[in-house]
């Protein structure tokens, strides 16, 4: 055979392979797999939108969990069903007479499932990113997580296809989905670093980012396993499967050795962002990703700030979680995505104001007040509750016996009240009842 004839034969073979691939992309369950993946990811994500909208880290944490634990088993089951197609049609023997190699046949038949699964993931990704973008502050999504999620879906598609070719039982696909769900989710309950070998490991992506080589190593691990399975089943020289197997083992060793250090602190998540200074108004400082929530926080605390205006010793700055209050500072109340904060708006401003007032007047007395006089200790407790209630503008106290103290504080002349509050704030670090002014 001449070189030109051989070249023409190769070109003709590639043309037939491309034609077969285009046909497989348009028919069968492959397109439906892409749609199913998108719906499977979006439905649970949308039901928990309050937990991730406004934070790239939270968004990708939720998307990764859905892609691995729901999308992965779904793609494996679809590919497994596709792999058993020839057995159901009883055309497996006929394929042996085809000129193309088994590896080329398997790759052509399995690739459409993997590509459509990736397309479904990318569609879900585009939707949730578009939903998050208007509410985010600092930071950006992690490309490494996107790449590794795609690598998982592509790899698991080829593994599922081979399983369908090898196992002729009609219930192989659903059983495989259940088994993979358990295998992907179970390592999450381990404490050993080997849990990071599972592509379903739940990463904490708020406040941390993967190391720069995260994606290549994870792809070598999952892709190496898929290539090993594929070559061991379909390659003419099955010993060639040793190469991707060695790559996967090496990547797995690196993953286990590194463990939690696969992620590092995100510098943008710890950067302090403060509200613009205003005369007579305390400054608010939070982590950069929470900066879009500052207007809502400021509005919730406006009443408390007006009541503290002119009080000697009142804080001039309030700092969010992650920052230790210094002299002249106090801690803000707690509100996280999905728990008190949705789309950068406080879901319960009154509760947030009460929580912030509590952090201001709360006394750090682990062993209780330094006194054996129960009445004296109760007096301080009721006084603290009354001040918290009045500062936050609550309708009622936590303890009924503190209600008369709130009325007494409200009835004070403004100058007297400011003077008394100044003396009260000066004793917040004291656990001795006699040092706390009576109300």
Secondary structure, 3 states (H helix, E strand, C coil): CCHHHHHHHHHHHHHHHHHHHHHHHHCCCHHHHHHHHHHHHHHHHHHCHHHHCCCHHHHHHHHHHHHHHHHHHHHHHHHHHHHCHHHHHCCHHHHCCCCCCHHHHHHHHHHHHHHHHHHHHHHHHHHHHHHHHCCCCCCCCCHHHHHHHHHHHHHHHHHHHHHHHHCCCCCHHHHHHHHHHHHHHHHHHCCCHHHHHCCCCCCCCCCEEECCCHHHHHHHHHHHHHHHHHHHHHCCCHHHHHHHHHHHHHHHHHHHHHHHHHEEECHHHHCEEECCCECCECEEEEEHHHHHHHHHHHHHHHHHHHHHCCCCCCCCEEECCCCCCCCCEEECCCCEECEEEECCEECCHHHHHHHHHHHHHCCCCCCCCCCCCHHHHHHHHHHHHHHHHHHHCCCCCCCHHHHHHHHHHHHCCHHHHHHHHHHHHCCCCCCCHHHCCCC
